[in-house]
Amino acid sequence: METLTNEIAFVQGPPGTGKTFLGVALTKAILATGPSREKPILAVCMTNHALDSFLKDLVDQGIGQIARIGCGSKEGWIAKYNLRTLVMSEKSTEKERIERCKVLHEVRSKYMNGYCSFV
């Protein structure tokens, strides 16, 4: 299977053709193989709904160590997986919190242009 031998794989197709099913199966296969378990997997979807559906299926399959980047979800259950929520729940020193705020401010001012707020 070509998707398991390359660092980047694209899965595309019309609605109802099994993209989410395949994505979950591939994720499970990747996580089950030796050292690749230690590397993060980035999944990018065309819509927030598609991403939420994919993440829900991962959670339903027992894969709960996930982080959702972005603020476009309308699903309440996903809030605990939002990257902002995860970062804010981590214990950190005052110095780390100040540095994080500086970095987030820089990212927001340079790249976000009002699309979404991290803090």
Secondary structure, DSSP 4 states (H G I P E B T S, - for coil): -HHHHSS------STTSSHHHHHHHHHHHHHTSGGGGGS------SSHHHHHHHHHHHHHTT-----B-SS----GGGGGGBHHHHHHHS---HHHHHHHHHHHHHHIIIIITTS----
